Amino acid sequence: MALRGRGPDSQAAPDSLRVPLIILATIASGFVLYLAHDLVAPMTLAIVIGIIVAPLMDALERVGVPGGFAATLILIATVGGLAALGFALEPLLWRIVDELPSIRLELRSLVYQFQGVFQGIDNAQEEMKEALGAAQEAAAGGGGGGGSEEGGDGVAQIPTLSDALFLAPIILGQFLIFAGTLYFFLVTRIRVYAALARRLSAVGESGVLKARFHRAEYLVSRYFVTISIINVTLGAALAAYLVAIGLPLPIVWGAGAAILNFVLYVGPTAVICGLLLSGLINFDGVMSFAPALGFICLNMIEAQFVTPTLVGKHVSLNPLLVFTVLCFGIWFWGPIGGIVAIPVIVVVMTLVDDPASRSHGVQDRKLSTPE
């Protein structure tokens, strides 16, 4: 209050401290979110899913379904869908675990096949070691390496019952946090938008910010629906290709590719690695690379032509921004961070998009960033 009587320059000190305070608050908030990831990550995932299914919630309410009952139906459907995906992918995961010894042998055989190619490099290295007087040390290291390799051929580390019992309360707690947040967000999201608009906007401008919340909700929902259709088509195409070349569990691989493709860059890379291992297990020679190469071709078609054509009309983000946000999300919160990174950045970009900078009547222009 005393600063008001100091003349026109009375706000200089607070203004000079605004940027440092914002930086410190951002760092502190990020640190808290990182430490509380077991609590905040499932809540964020629930809010993102709530935004995605918000049009379905509105449709149920328009036909007369009570809000609480509609939210319960959506929650049950969401949990049931996640459980179905888990059961669908379970055979694939256990098959990979069971085939780990075979994978090790196949990889070793590939190394032996390419050993002749690198024989000249090995000879040059040995001559260099002898010239440097390190031949004895190299021989001793080779003898020790054989023992460690044999020791490394032991049984793969599989989670024990005690590990499962230790993790069960954490997983159950995160599931309850996710379910509760999703339900209450669906029931109260309109009131949440109105309250945030009143508190974050200037006097008389709450309606503008509230409209931005609804526009962000609409864009995220449309983005997710479009990406879901693309990913399901990609999974079906991969399954058909794997059936054609005779790889086991093609439907499971197709479902896994469709799910993991939601996590840009990282998901397709995981599918490629998995298909490469499966090819090493089930095929011989060059045919071992056929499953992974087929998926790479399908993914390139999807990423370079299909997705830009369908998604780019509505949500266009700078690829560098997408990649940076995705890497940060995965580092920050792991797989959940990779899933929520793109929807969160779409919401943020929509909220900071200034309608006054657009011409009148162009309210549905695609969200874009300057190139």
C-alpha positions in Angstrom: 0.0 0.0 0.0 2.9 2.4 0.8 4.2 2.1 -2.8 1.1 3.9 -4.2 2.2 7.2 -2.8 5.6 7.3 -4.4 4.7 8.8 -7.8 4.5 7.3 -11.3 7.7 5.2 -10.8 6.2 3.4 -7.9 5.7 0.2 -9.9 9.3 0.0 -11.2 10.6 -2.3 -8.4 7.8 -4.8 -8.7 8.1 -4.9 -12.5 11.8 -5.4 -12.3 11.2 -8.4 -10.1 8.4 -10.0 -12.1 10.6 -11.9 -14.5 12.9 -13.4 -11.8 9.9 -14.3 -9.7 8.2 -16.1 -12.7 11.5 -18.0 -13.4 11.8 -19.1 -9.8 8.2 -20.0 -9.5 8.5 -22.1 -12.7 11.5 -23.9 -11.4 9.9 -24.6 -8.0 6.7 -25.8 -9.6 8.6 -28.1 -12.0 10.6 -29.5 -9.0 7.4 -30.2 -7.1 5.8 -31.8 -10.1 8.8 -34.0 -10.6 8.9 -35.2 -7.0 5.2 -35.8 -6.9 5.0 -37.7 -10.2 3.3 -40.7 -8.5 0.4 -38.4 -7.7 0.4 -35.7 -10.4 1.1 -38.0 -13.4 -2.0 -40.1 -13.1 -4.1 -37.0 -12.4 -2.7 -35.3 -15.6 -3.4 -38.5 -17.6 -7.0 -38.5 -16.3 -7.5 -34.9 -17.2 -6.2 -35.4 -20.7 -8.5 -38.4 -21.2 -11.3 -36.4 -19.7 -10.7 -33.7 -22.3 -10.6 -36.3 -25.1 -13.9 -37.9 -24.1 -15.6 -34.6 -23.2 -17.7 -34.6 -26.5 -19.0 -38.0 -25.6 -20.0 -36.7 -22.1 -21.8 -33.7 -23.7 -23.6 -36.1 -26.1 -24.8 -38.3 -23.3 -26.1 -35.3 -21.3 -27.9 -33.9 -24.4 -29.9 -37.1 -24.7 -31.0 -36.8 -21.0 -28.4 -39.0 -19.2 -27.5 -37.5 -15.8 -24.0 -36.2 -15.5 -22.9 -38.5 -12.7 -24.2 -41.6 -14.5 -22.7 -40.5 -17.8 -19.3 -40.0 -16.1 -19.6 -43.5 -14.5 -20.3 -45.1 -17.9 -17.3 -43.4 -19.5 -15.1 -44.3 -16.5 -16.1 -48.0 -16.8 -15.6 -48.0 -20.5 -12.1 -46.4 -20.2 -11.0 -48.8 -17.5 -12.4 -51.8 -19.4 -10.6 -50.7 -22.6 -7.3 -50.3 -20.8 -7.7 -53.7 -19.2 -8.5 -55.3 -22.6 -5.4 -53.8 -24.1 -3.3 -55.2 -21.2 -4.7 -58.7 -21.7 -4.2 -58.4 -25.5 -0.5 -57.5 -25.1 0.2 -60.0 -22.3 1.0 -63.0 -24.6 3.5 -60.9 -26.6 5.3 -59.8 -23.4 5.6 -63.3 -22.0 6.6 -64.7 -25.4 9.5 -62.2 -25.5 10.6 -63.2 -22.0 10.5 -66.9 -22.9 12.4 -66.4 -26.1 15.3 -64.3 -24.5 17.7 -67.3 -24.7 16.9 -67.8 -28.4 17.3 -64.1 -29.0 20.7 -64.2 -27.4 21.8 -67.1 -29.6 20.4 -65.5 -32.8 22.3 -62.3 -32.1 25.5 -64.2 -31.5 25.1 -66.1 -34.8 24.6 -62.7 -36.6 27.9 -61.5 -35.0 29.7 -64.6 -36.2 28.3 -64.1 -39.7 29.6 -60.5 -39.9 32.8 -61.4 -38.2 34.7 -61.9 -41.5 33.7 -58.4 -42.5 35.4 -56.8 -39.5 38.4 -59.3 -39.5 40.6 -56.7 -41.0 39.7 -54.1 -38.4 40.4 -56.6 -35.6 43.8 -57.4 -37.1 44.7 -53.7 -37.3 43.6 -53.3 -33.6 45.8 -56.3 -32.6 48.8 -54.9 -34.4 48.3 -51.5 -32.7 48.1 -53.1 -29.3 51.3 -55.0 -29.9 53.0 -51.9 -31.1 51.9 -50.2 -27.9 53.1 -53.1 -25.7 49.6 -54.0 -24.6 49.2 -57.5 -26.0 49.5 -59.2 -22.6 46.9 -56.9 -21.1 44.5 -57.6 -24.0 45.0 -61.3 -23.6 44.2 -61.1 -19.9 41.2 -59.1 -20.6 40.0 -61.6 -23.2 40.3 -64.4 -20.7 38.3 -62.5 -18.1 35.7 -61.5 -20.6 34.9 -65.2 -21.4 34.0 -65.9 -17.8 31.9 -62.8 -17.5 30.1 -63.7 -20.8 29.3 -67.1 -19.4 28.0 -65.5 -16.3 25.9 -63.2 -18.3 24.2 -66.1 -20.0 22.3 -66.9 -16.8 18.5 -66.7 -16.4 16.9 -63.4 -17.3 15.9 -61.3 -14.4 12.1 -61.7 -14.0 10.2 -59.8 -11.3 9.7 -62.0 -8.2 6.5 -62.3 -6.1 8.0 -60.0 -3.5 8.6 -57.3 -6.1 5.0 -57.7 -7.3 3.6 -57.4 -3.8 5.8 -54.3 -3.2 4.5 -52.6 -6.4 0.9 -53.6 -6.0 -0.1 -50.9 -3.5 1.6 -48.2 -5.6 -0.1 -49.3 -8.8 -3.5 -49.6 -7.0 -3.1 -46.1 -5.5 -2.2 -44.6 -8.9 -5.2 -46.3 -10.5 -7.6 -45.0 -7.8 -6.1 -41.5 -8.3 -6.6 -41.8 -12.0 -10.2 -43.1 -11.7 -11.2 -40.5 -9.1 -9.7 -37.6 -11.1 -11.3 -38.7 -14.3 -14.8 -39.1 -12.8 -14.8 -35.8 -10.9 -13.3 -33.9 -13.9 -16.0 -35.1 -16.2 -18.7 -34.1 -13.7 -17.3 -30.7 -12.8 -15.3 -29.7 -15.9 -17.7 -26.9 -17.0 -17.5 -25.3 -13.5 -13.7 -25.8 -13.5 -13.4 -23.9 -16.8 -15.6 -21.1 -15.5 -13.7 -20.8 -12.2 -10.3 -20.7 -14.0 -11.6 -18.1 -16.5 -12.8 -15.8 -13.7 -9.5 -16.0 -11.8 -7.0 -16.0 -14.7 -8.5 -13.2 -16.8 -9.1 -9.5 -16.5 -12.4 -8.1 -15.5 -14.9 -8.6 -18.2 -12.8 -11.0 -20.2 -13.6 -14.3 -18.5 -15.9 -15.3 -21.4 -12.9 -15.1 -23.8 -10.8 -17.4 -21.7 -13.7 -19.8 -21.1 -14.2 -20.0 -24.9 -10.5 -20.8 -25.3 -10.8 -23.7 -22.8 -13.7 -25.1 -24.8 -11.8 -24.6 -28.1 -8.7 -26.4 -26.7 -11.0 -29.2 -25.5 -12.5 -29.5 -29.0 -9.1 -29.5 -30.7 -7.6 -32.1 -28.5 -10.7 -34.4 -28.9 -10.5 -34.0 -32.7 -6.8 -34.6 -32.7 -7.1 -37.8 -30.7 -10.0 -39.2 -32.8 -8.1 -38.6 -36.0 -4.9 -40.1 -34.6 -6.8 -43.1 -33.2 -8.2 -43.8 -36.7 -4.8 -43.5 -38.2 -3.2 -45.7 -35.6 -5.9 -48.4 -35.9 -5.4 -48.4 -39.7 -1.6 -48.7 -39.2 -2.0 -51.6 -36.8 -4.4 -53.4 -39.2 -2.0 -52.9 -42.1 0.9 -54.2 -40.0 -1.1 -57.3 -38.9 -2.0 -58.1 -42.5 1.6 -57.8 -43.6 2.8 -60.0 -40.8 0.2 -62.6 -41.7 1.5 -62.5 -45.3 5.1 -63.2 -44.2 4.1 -65.8 -41.5 5.1 -64.1 -38.3 3.3 -65.4 -35.2 0.9 -63.3 -33.2 0.2 -60.8 -36.0 -2.9 -59.3 -34.4 -1.1 -58.8 -31.1 1.7 -57.0 -33.0 -0.8 -54.9 -34.8 -2.5 -53.9 -31.6 0.8 -53.1 -30.0 1.9 -50.9 -32.9 -1.4 -49.0 -32.8 -1.1 -48.3 -29.1 2.6 -47.4 -29.1 2.2 -45.1 -32.1 0.4 -42.6 -29.8 3.9 -42.0 -28.3 5.6 -40.2 -31.2 9.1 -41.3 -32.1 9.6 -43.5 -29.1 6.7 -45.8 -29.7 7.5 -46.7 -33.3 11.2 -47.2 -32.3 10.1 -49.7 -29.6 7.9 -51.6 -32.2 10.9 -51.7 -34.7 13.1 -53.2 -32.0 10.5 -55.7 -31.0 9.8 -56.8 -34.6 13.6 -57.1 -35.2 13.8 -59.5 -32.2 10.8 -61.4 -33.3 12.3 -61.8 -36.8 15.5 -63.1 -35.3 13.5 -65.7 -33.4 11.2 -66.9 -36.2 13.2 -66.5 -39.4 16.7 -67.1 -40.7 19.0 -65.0 -42.8 17.9 -61.8 -44.5 14.2 -62.7 -43.8 14.9 -61.9 -40.1 14.7 -58.2 -41.0 11.5 -58.4 -43.0 9.1 -57.7 -40.1 11.0 -54.6 -39.0 11.5 -53.3 -42.5 7.9 -53.7 -43.3 6.8 -51.7 -40.3 9.4 -49.0 -41.1 7.8 -48.6 -44.6 4.3 -48.5 -43.2 5.3 -46.0 -40.5 7.0 -43.8 -43.1 3.9 -43.7 -45.2 1.8 -42.8 -42.2 4.2 -40.2 -40.8 5.1 -38.5 -44.0 1.8 -38.5 -45.9 -1.3 -39.7 -44.0 -0.9 -37.8 -40.6 0.2 -34.5 -42.1 -2.7 -34.6 -44.6 -5.4 -35.4 -42.0 -4.1 -33.9 -38.7 -2.2 -30.9 -40.2 -5.5 -29.4 -41.3 -6.5 -29.0 -37.7 -3.5 -29.1 -35.4 -0.2 -28.0 -36.9 2.8 -27.8 -34.5 6.4 -27.2 -35.2 8.2 -30.6 -35.4 11.0 -29.3 -33.2 8.6 -28.2 -30.6 6.8 -31.6 -30.7 10.1 -33.5 -30.4 11.4 -31.3 -27.6 8.1 -31.5 -25.6 8.0 -35.2 -26.1 11.5 -35.8 -24.9 11.0 -33.6 -21.9 7.7 -35.4 -21.0 9.3 -38.8 -21.2 12.2 -37.7 -19.1 9.9 -35.9 -16.6 7.2 -38.5 -16.1 8.3 -41.6 -18.1 5.7 -43.3 -20.4 2.8 -41.2 -19.0 4.7 -38.0 -19.8 5.1 -39.2 -23.4 1.4 -39.9 -23.7 0.2 -36.5 -22.3 2.9 -34.3 -23.8 1.3 -33.6 -27.1 -2.3 -33.1 -25.8 -0.9 -30.7 -23.1 1.1 -28.7 -25.7 -2.0 -28.4 -27.9 -4.1 -27.1 -24.9 -1.3 -24.6 -24.0 -0.9 -23.4 -27.6 -4.7 -22.9 -27.9 -4.9 -20.9 -24.6 -2.1 -18.6 -25.5 -3.4 -18.1 -29.1 -4.7 -14.5 -29.2 -8.0 -14.2 -31.1 -7.5 -10.5 -31.5 -4.5 -11.2 -33.8 -6.8 -13.0 -36.3 -9.2 -11.5 -38.6 -12.9 -11.3 -37.6 -14.9 -14.4 -38.3 -11.9 -16.8 -38.4 -12.4 -18.4 -35.1 -11.9 -22.0 -36.2 -8.5 -21.5 -37.8 -6.0 -24.3 -37.2 -3.6 -24.0 -34.3 -0.3 -23.2 -35.7 3.2 -22.0 -34.8 5.4 -19.7 -36.9 7.9 -21.6 -39.0 
